[in-house]
Amino acid sequence: MDRISALRNVERALAMYEAGDVTLPELEQEVRGVLRSYATEYGEGSAWLARGDERVDGLVVVATSRSAARERAAAAVDDPVTVEVESLEEPGDGDGTAGPG
């Protein structure tokens, strides 16, 4: 997805919201999906959801591997933290432990 496509998709979602066709949570989900698609294609990685320390819990990072995602999420705070990650793109990989890395 290129930048223009991403902007058009966000614009379409906003128009649907303005017309009353979607709710705010639906709009947020749509825009989040557009941004993740753009970021993962542009950034050449996958989206990973961090779990653990409250300062990183729920943070989404783009990285090429599970270990790189842990490092990127941990780097988001100044203090050392333990972080587990789960892929947002691989079905069935929600336990944060499967796969190498």
N, CA, C and O atoms as a GROMACS GRO file, in nm:
protein
  404
    1MET      N    1   0.085  -0.117   0.000
    1MET     CA    2   0.000   0.000   0.000
    1MET      C    3   0.090   0.123   0.000
    1MET      O    4   0.175   0.140   0.088
    2ASP      N    5   0.071   0.209  -0.098
    2ASP     CA    6   0.150   0.331  -0.101
    2ASP      C    7   0.081   0.440  -0.018
    2ASP      O    8  -0.031   0.423   0.030
    3ARG      N    9   0.149   0.550  -0.003
    3ARG     CA   10   0.100   0.659   0.081
    3ARG      C   11  -0.035   0.712   0.031
    3ARG      O   12  -0.124   0.739   0.112
    4ILE      N   13  -0.050   0.728  -0.098
    4ILE     CA   14  -0.175   0.781  -0.154
    4ILE      C   15  -0.291   0.686  -0.126
    4ILE      O   16  -0.399   0.730  -0.089
    5SER      N   17  -0.269   0.556  -0.143
    5SER     CA   18  -0.373   0.458  -0.113
    5SER      C   19  -0.412   0.463   0.035
    5SER      O   20  -0.530   0.457   0.069
    6ALA      N   21  -0.312   0.475   0.121
    6ALA     CA   22  -0.340   0.482   0.264
    6ALA      C   23  -0.424   0.606   0.296
    6ALA      O   24  -0.522   0.598   0.371
    7LEU      N   25  -0.387   0.719   0.238
    7LEU     CA   26  -0.462   0.842   0.264
    7LEU      C   27  -0.605   0.832   0.210
    7LEU      O   28  -0.700   0.878   0.273
    8ARG      N   29  -0.619   0.772   0.094
    8ARG     CA   30  -0.754   0.754   0.037
    8ARG      C   31  -0.839   0.663   0.125
    8ARG      O   32  -0.958   0.689   0.145
    9ASN      N   33  -0.779   0.557   0.177
    9ASN     CA   34  -0.852   0.466   0.264
    9ASN      C   35  -0.893   0.534   0.395
    9ASN      O   36  -1.003   0.510   0.445
   10VAL      N   37  -0.807   0.616   0.449
   10VAL     CA   38  -0.842   0.691   0.571
   10VAL      C   39  -0.952   0.792   0.539
   10VAL      O   40  -1.047   0.806   0.616
   11GLU      N   41  -0.941   0.861   0.427
   11GLU     CA   42  -1.044   0.956   0.385
   11GLU      C   43  -1.179   0.887   0.368
   11GLU      O   44  -1.282   0.939   0.410
   12ARG      N   45  -1.178   0.769   0.305
   12ARG     CA   46  -1.302   0.692   0.287
   12ARG      C   47  -1.363   0.656   0.422
   12ARG      O   48  -1.484   0.667   0.440
   13ALA      N   49  -1.279   0.613   0.516
   13ALA     CA   50  -1.328   0.578   0.650
   13ALA      C   51  -1.386   0.700   0.721
   13ALA      O   52  -1.489   0.690   0.787
   14LEU      N   53  -1.320   0.813   0.708
   14LEU     CA   54  -1.372   0.936   0.770
   14LEU      C   55  -1.506   0.976   0.709
   14LEU      O   56  -1.597   1.018   0.781
   15ALA      N   57  -1.519   0.963   0.577
   15ALA     CA   58  -1.645   0.996   0.510
   15ALA      C   59  -1.757   0.904   0.559
   15ALA      O   60  -1.870   0.948   0.579
   16MET      N   61  -1.726   0.776   0.577
   16MET     CA   62  -1.825   0.682   0.628
   16MET      C   63  -1.869   0.720   0.770
   16MET      O   64  -1.986   0.710   0.804
   17TYR      N   65  -1.773   0.763   0.850
   17TYR     CA   66  -1.806   0.807   0.986
   17TYR      C   67  -1.894   0.931   0.984
   17TYR      O   68  -1.993   0.939   1.055
   18GLU      N   69  -1.857   1.028   0.901
   18GLU     CA   70  -1.934   1.152   0.890
   18GLU      C   71  -2.077   1.125   0.841
   18GLU      O   72  -2.170   1.195   0.881
   19ALA      N   73  -2.094   1.024   0.757
   19ALA     CA   74  -2.226   0.989   0.706
   19ALA      C   75  -2.307   0.905   0.805
   19ALA      O   76  -2.424   0.877   0.782
   20GLY      N   77  -2.244   0.865   0.914
   20GLY     CA   78  -2.313   0.785   1.014
   20GLY      C   79  -2.316   0.637   0.981
   20GLY      O   80  -2.391   0.561   1.042
   21ASP      N   81  -2.234   0.596   0.885
   21ASP     CA   82  -2.233   0.456   0.844
   21ASP      C   83  -2.150   0.367   0.936
   21ASP      O   84  -2.170   0.245   0.937
   22VAL      N   85  -2.058   0.426   1.012
   22VAL     CA   86  -1.976   0.350   1.107
   22VAL      C   87  -1.968   0.426   1.238
   22VAL      O   88  -1.983   0.548   1.241
   23THR      N   89  -1.945   0.353   1.345
   23THR     CA   90  -1.928   0.412   1.477
   23THR      C   91  -1.783   0.454   1.498
   23THR      O   92  -1.696   0.418   1.418
   24LEU      N   93  -1.756   0.527   1.602
   24LEU     CA   94  -1.618   0.566   1.632
   24LEU      C   95  -1.528   0.445   1.651
   24LEU      O   96  -1.419   0.443   1.594
   25PRO      N   97  -1.568   0.343   1.728
   25PRO     CA   98  -1.480   0.225   1.739
   25PRO      C   99  -1.454   0.158   1.604
   25PRO      O  100  -1.344   0.109   1.580
   26GLU      N  101  -1.554   0.155   1.517
   26GLU     CA  102  -1.535   0.097   1.384
   26GLU      C  103  -1.439   0.182   1.301
   26GLU      O  104  -1.355   0.130   1.228
   27LEU      N  105  -1.453   0.314   1.312
   27LEU     CA  106  -1.362   0.405   1.242
   27LEU      C  107  -1.219   0.384   1.291
   27LEU      O  108  -1.127   0.375   1.210
   28GLU      N  109  -1.201   0.377   1.423
   28GLU     CA  110  -1.068   0.356   1.479
   28GLU      C  111  -1.008   0.225   1.430
   28GLU      O  112  -0.889   0.220   1.396
   29GLN      N  113  -1.088   0.120   1.426
   29GLN     CA  114  -1.038  -0.010   1.380
   29GLN      C  115  -0.997  -0.003   1.234
   29GLN      O  116  -0.892  -0.056   1.197
   30GLU      N  117  -1.076   0.063   1.152
   30GLU     CA  118  -1.044   0.075   1.009
   30GLU      C  119  -0.915   0.154   0.989
   30GLU      O  120  -0.828   0.112   0.913
   31VAL      N  121  -0.904   0.268   1.056
   31VAL     CA  122  -0.784   0.352   1.041
   31VAL      C  123  -0.661   0.280   1.094
   31VAL      O  124  -0.554   0.287   1.033
   32ARG      N  125  -0.675   0.210   1.207
   32ARG     CA  126  -0.564   0.132   1.262
   32ARG      C  127  -0.518   0.027   1.161
   32ARG      O  128  -0.398   0.006   1.143
   33GLY      N  129  -0.613  -0.040   1.096
   33GLY     CA  130  -0.579  -0.139   0.996
   33GLY      C  131  -0.505  -0.080   0.877
   33GLY      O  132  -0.409  -0.138   0.827
   34VAL      N  133  -0.549   0.038   0.833
   34VAL     CA  134  -0.482   0.106   0.722
   34VAL      C  135  -0.339   0.141   0.762
   34VAL      O  136  -0.245   0.118   0.686
   35LEU      N  137  -0.322   0.197   0.882
   35LEU     CA  138  -0.189   0.237   0.927
   35LEU      C  139  -0.096   0.116   0.943
   35LEU      O  140   0.021   0.123   0.908
   36ARG      N  141  -0.148   0.008   0.996
   36ARG     CA  142  -0.066  -0.112   1.012
   36ARG      C  143  -0.026  -0.169   0.877
   36ARG      O  144   0.088  -0.211   0.858
   37SER      N  145  -0.120  -0.172   0.784
   37SER     CA  146  -0.087  -0.220   0.650
   37SER      C  147   0.022  -0.136   0.587
   37SER      O  148   0.119  -0.188   0.531
   38TYR      N  149   0.007  -0.005   0.597
   38TYR     CA  150   0.106   0.086   0.540
   38TYR      C  151   0.241   0.067   0.608
   38TYR      O  152   0.344   0.054   0.541
   39ALA      N  153   0.241   0.064   0.741
   39ALA     CA  154   0.367   0.055   0.815
   39ALA      C  155   0.440  -0.075   0.790
   39ALA      O  156   0.563  -0.076   0.779
   40THR      N  157   0.368  -0.185   0.779
   40THR     CA  158   0.435  -0.313   0.759
   40THR      C  159   0.486  -0.327   0.616
   40THR      O  160   0.591  -0.388   0.594
   41GLU      N  161   0.413  -0.272   0.520
   41GLU     CA  162   0.461  -0.278   0.383
   41GLU      C  163   0.577  -0.182   0.360
   41GLU      O  164   0.674  -0.216   0.293
   42TYR      N  165   0.566  -0.064   0.417
   42TYR     CA  166   0.671   0.037   0.402
   42TYR      C  167   0.794  -0.002   0.484
   42TYR      O  168   0.908   0.014   0.438
   43GLY      N  169   0.771  -0.051   0.605
   43GLY     CA  170   0.880  -0.083   0.696
   43GLY      C  171   0.939  -0.220   0.678
   43GLY      O  172   1.036  -0.255   0.746
   44GLU      N  173   0.884  -0.300   0.588
   44GLU     CA  174   0.936  -0.433   0.560
   44GLU      C  175   0.951  -0.517   0.687
   44GLU      O  176   1.060  -0.566   0.719
   45GLY      N  177   0.842  -0.532   0.757
   45GLY     CA  178   0.840  -0.615   0.876
   45GLY      C  179   0.697  -0.656   0.904
   45GLY      O  180   0.608  -0.636   0.822
   46SER      N  181   0.676  -0.712   1.020
   46SER     CA  182   0.544  -0.753   1.064
   46SER      C  183   0.505  -0.672   1.187
   46SER      O  184   0.590  -0.618   1.258
   47ALA      N  185   0.375  -0.665   1.211
   47ALA     CA  186   0.324  -0.596   1.330
   47ALA      C  187   0.324  -0.694   1.447
   47ALA      O  188   0.280  -0.808   1.435
   48TRP      N  189   0.374  -0.646   1.560
   48TRP     CA  190   0.382  -0.727   1.682
   48TRP      C  191   0.320  -0.650   1.798
   48TRP      O  192   0.342  -0.529   1.812
   49LEU      N  193   0.242  -0.718   1.881
   49LEU     CA  194   0.177  -0.659   1.997
   49LEU      C  195   0.256  -0.696   2.122
   49LEU      O  196   0.279  -0.814   2.150
   50ALA      N  197   0.298  -0.594   2.197
   50ALA     CA  198   0.378  -0.617   2.318
   50ALA      C  199   0.285  -0.643   2.438
   50ALA      O  200   0.177  -0.585   2.448
   51ARG      N  201   0.330  -0.730   2.525
   51ARG     CA  202   0.260  -0.762   2.650
   51ARG      C  203   0.363  -0.766   2.761
   51ARG      O  204   0.479  -0.801   2.739
   52GLY      N  205   0.320  -0.730   2.880
   52GLY     CA  206   0.410  -0.738   2.995
   52GLY      C  207   0.400  -0.614   3.080
   52GLY      O  208   0.293  -0.581   3.131
   53ASP      N  209   0.510  -0.546   3.095
   53ASP     CA  210   0.518  -0.425   3.175
   53ASP      C  211   0.410  -0.326   3.129
   53ASP      O  212   0.387  -0.309   3.010
   54GLU      N  213   0.346  -0.260   3.226
   54GLU     CA  214   0.236  -0.169   3.193
   54GLU      C  215   0.278  -0.056   3.099
   54GLU      O  216   0.193   0.002   3.030
   55ARG      N  217   0.405  -0.024   3.096
   55ARG     CA  218   0.451   0.085   3.009
   55ARG      C  219   0.458   0.044   2.862
   55ARG      O  220   0.458   0.131   2.775
   56VAL      N  221   0.463  -0.085   2.834
   56VAL     CA  222   0.466  -0.131   2.696
   56VAL      C  223   0.346  -0.218   2.659
   56VAL      O  224   0.328  -0.252   2.542
   57ASP      N  225   0.265  -0.255   2.758
   57ASP     CA  226   0.151  -0.342   2.732
   57ASP      C  227   0.057  -0.278   2.630
   57ASP      O  228   0.008  -0.168   2.651
   58GLY      N  229   0.034  -0.348   2.520
   58GLY     CA  230  -0.053  -0.296   2.415
   58GLY      C  231   0.017  -0.219   2.306
   58GLY      O  232  -0.045  -0.183   2.206
   59LEU      N  233   0.146  -0.192   2.322
   59LEU     CA  234   0.223  -0.122   2.220
   59LEU      C  235   0.238  -0.211   2.097
   59LEU      O  236   0.263  -0.331   2.109
   60VAL      N  237   0.221  -0.154   1.980
   60VAL     CA  238   0.241  -0.228   1.855
   60VAL      C  239   0.367  -0.175   1.789
   60VAL      O  240   0.385  -0.054   1.773
   61VAL      N  241   0.454  -0.267   1.751
   61VAL     CA  242   0.579  -0.231   1.683
   61VAL      C  243   0.589  -0.308   1.553
   61VAL      O  244   0.527  -0.413   1.537
   62VAL      N  245   0.668  -0.256   1.460
   62VAL     CA  246   0.697  -0.325   1.335
   62VAL      C  247   0.841  -0.374   1.343
   62VAL      O  248   0.933  -0.296   1.368
   63ALA      N  249   0.858  -0.503   1.320
   63ALA     CA  250   0.992  -0.562   1.328
   63ALA      C  251   0.996  -0.685   1.238
   63ALA      O  252   0.893  -0.741   1.201
   64THR      N  253   1.118  -0.726   1.204
   64THR     CA  254   1.135  -0.840   1.114
   64THR      C  255   1.136  -0.975   1.185
   64THR      O  256   1.128  -1.079   1.120
   65SER      N  257   1.145  -0.975   1.319
   65SER     CA  258   1.146  -1.101   1.393
   65SER      C  259   1.090  -1.078   1.533
   65SER      O  260   1.076  -0.964   1.579
   66ARG      N  261   1.060  -1.188   1.600
   66ARG     CA  262   1.009  -1.181   1.738
   66ARG      C  263   1.110  -1.115   1.831
   66ARG      O  264   1.074  -1.029   1.912
   67SER      N  265   1.238  -1.153   1.819
   67SER     CA  266   1.338  -1.094   1.908
   67SER      C  267   1.357  -0.945   1.880
   67SER      O  268   1.374  -0.866   1.972
   68ALA      N  269   1.353  -0.906   1.752
   68ALA     CA  270   1.365  -0.764   1.719
   68ALA      C  271   1.244  -0.687   1.772
   68ALA      O  272   1.258  -0.572   1.814
   69ALA      N  273   1.127  -0.749   1.769
   69ALA     CA  274   1.007  -0.684   1.822
   69ALA      C  275   1.018  -0.664   1.972
   69ALA      O  276   0.981  -0.558   2.024
   70ARG      N  277   1.070  -0.765   2.044
   70ARG     CA  278   1.090  -0.751   2.189
   70ARG      C  279   1.185  -0.635   2.218
   70ARG      O  280   1.160  -0.553   2.306
   71GLU      N  281   1.295  -0.631   2.143
   71GLU     CA  282   1.394  -0.525   2.164
   71GLU      C  283   1.335  -0.387   2.136
   71GLU      O  284   1.357  -0.293   2.212
   72ARG      N  285   1.261  -0.376   2.028
   72ARG     CA  286   1.201  -0.247   1.992
   72ARG      C  287   1.099  -0.202   2.096
   72ARG      O  288   1.095  -0.084   2.133
   73ALA      N  289   1.016  -0.295   2.145
   73ALA     CA  290   0.917  -0.260   2.247
   73ALA      C  291   0.986  -0.221   2.378
   73ALA      O  292   0.946  -0.124   2.442
   74ALA      N  293   1.089  -0.296   2.418
   74ALA     CA  294   1.162  -0.264   2.542
   74ALA      C  295   1.232  -0.130   2.531
   74ALA      O  296   1.244  -0.058   2.631
   75ALA      N  297   1.278  -0.095   2.413
   75ALA     CA  298   1.348   0.033   2.393
   75ALA      C  299   1.254   0.152   2.403
   75ALA      O  300   1.299   0.266   2.413
   76ALA      N  301   1.124   0.127   2.401
   76ALA     CA  302   1.027   0.236   2.409
   76ALA      C  303   1.023   0.300   2.548
   76ALA      O  304   0.968   0.409   2.564
   77VAL      N  305   1.080   0.232   2.648
   77VAL     CA  306   1.088   0.288   2.784
   77VAL      C  307   1.234   0.296   2.825
   77VAL      O  308   1.318   0.225   2.770
   78ASP      N  309   1.263   0.381   2.922
   78ASP     CA  310   1.402   0.403   2.961
   78ASP      C  311   1.460   0.290   3.046
   78ASP      O  312   1.581   0.266   3.042
   79ASP      N  313   1.376   0.223   3.122
   79ASP     CA  314   1.423   0.118   3.214
   79ASP      C  315   1.414  -0.019   3.148
   79ASP      O  316   1.328  -0.040   3.062
   80PRO      N  317   1.501  -0.112   3.187
   80PRO     CA  318   1.490  -0.248   3.134
   80PRO      C  319   1.356  -0.310   3.175
   80PRO      O  320   1.316  -0.300   3.290
   81VAL      N  321   1.289  -0.373   3.081
   81VAL     CA  322   1.162  -0.439   3.108
   81VAL      C  323   1.159  -0.574   3.039
   81VAL      O  324   1.229  -0.597   2.940
   82THR      N  325   1.077  -0.662   3.091
   82THR     CA  326   1.054  -0.791   3.028
   82THR      C  327   0.933  -0.776   2.937
   82THR      O  328   0.826  -0.733   2.980
   83VAL      N  329   0.952  -0.812   2.811
   83VAL     CA  330   0.845  -0.796   2.712
   83VAL      C  331   0.825  -0.927   2.638
   83VAL      O  332   0.921  -0.991   2.597
   84GLU      N  333   0.701  -0.965   2.622
   84GLU     CA  334   0.664  -1.074   2.533
   84GLU      C  335   0.588  -1.011   2.418
   84GLU      O  336   0.524  -0.907   2.436
   85VAL      N  337   0.594  -1.070   2.302
   85VAL     CA  338   0.524  -1.017   2.187
   85VAL      C  339   0.445  -1.127   2.118
   85VAL      O  340   0.481  -1.245   2.125
   86GLU      N  341   0.338  -1.086   2.052
   86GLU     CA  342   0.262  -1.180   1.970
   86GLU      C  343   0.240  -1.115   1.835
   86GLU      O  344   0.217  -0.994   1.824
   87SER      N  345   0.247  -1.196   1.733
   87SER     CA  346   0.228  -1.148   1.597
   87SER      C  347   0.083  -1.108   1.576
   87SER      O  348  -0.008  -1.178   1.618
   88LEU      N  349   0.064  -0.995   1.510
   88LEU     CA  350  -0.071  -0.953   1.474
   88LEU      C  351  -0.108  -1.001   1.334
   88LEU      O  352  -0.217  -0.971   1.285
   89GLU      N  353  -0.018  -1.074   1.271
   89GLU     CA  354  -0.041  -1.115   1.133
   89GLU      C  355  -0.042  -1.264   1.112
   89GLU      O  356  -0.080  -1.311   1.005
   90GLU      N  357  -0.002  -1.341   1.213
   90GLU     CA  358   0.002  -1.486   1.197
   90GLU      C  359  -0.109  -1.549   1.281
   90GLU      O  360  -0.101  -1.548   1.404
   91PRO      N  361  -0.214  -1.604   1.217
   91PRO     CA  362  -0.321  -1.668   1.292
   91PRO      C  363  -0.268  -1.782   1.380
   91PRO      O  364  -0.181  -1.859   1.339
   92GLY      N  365  -0.322  -1.790   1.500
   92GLY     CA  366  -0.284  -1.898   1.589
   92GLY      C  367  -0.153  -1.875   1.662
   92GLY      O  368  -0.105  -1.965   1.732
   93ASP      N  369  -0.093  -1.758   1.648
   93ASP     CA  370   0.034  -1.731   1.714
   93ASP      C  371   0.013  -1.628   1.826
   93ASP      O  372   0.093  -1.536   1.842
   94GLY      N  373  -0.093  -1.645   1.902
   94GLY     CA  374  -0.128  -1.546   2.001
   94GLY      C  375  -0.074  -1.569   2.140
   94GLY      O  376  -0.104  -1.491   2.230
   95ASP      N  377   0.008  -1.675   2.160
   95ASP     CA  378   0.053  -1.701   2.295
   95ASP      C  379   0.184  -1.630   2.328
   95ASP      O  380   0.228  -1.633   2.443
   96GLY      N  381   0.248  -1.567   2.229
   96GLY     CA  382   0.370  -1.491   2.254
   96GLY      C  383   0.494  -1.577   2.268
   96GLY      O  384   0.601  -1.524   2.295
   97THR      N  385   0.482  -1.710   2.250
   97THR     CA  386   0.598  -1.794   2.271
   97THR      C  387   0.637  -1.876   2.148
   97THR      O  388   0.750  -1.923   2.140
   98ALA      N  389   0.547  -1.893   2.054
   98ALA     CA  390   0.577  -1.979   1.938
   98ALA      C  391   0.677  -1.916   1.844
   98ALA      O  392   0.686  -1.793   1.834
   99GLY      N  393   0.750  -1.999   1.777
   99GLY     CA  394   0.841  -1.952   1.673
   99GLY      C  395   0.977  -1.916   1.724
   99GLY      O  396   0.994  -1.891   1.844
  100PRO      N  397   1.076  -1.913   1.636
  100PRO     CA  398   1.212  -1.879   1.675
  100PRO      C  399   1.226  -1.730   1.698
  100PRO      O  400   1.145  -1.650   1.652
  101GLY      N  401   1.331  -1.696   1.770
  101GLY     CA  402   1.356  -1.555   1.779
  101GLY      C  403   1.391  -1.511   1.911
  101GLY      O  404   1.415  -1.392   1.933
   0.00000   0.00000   0.00000
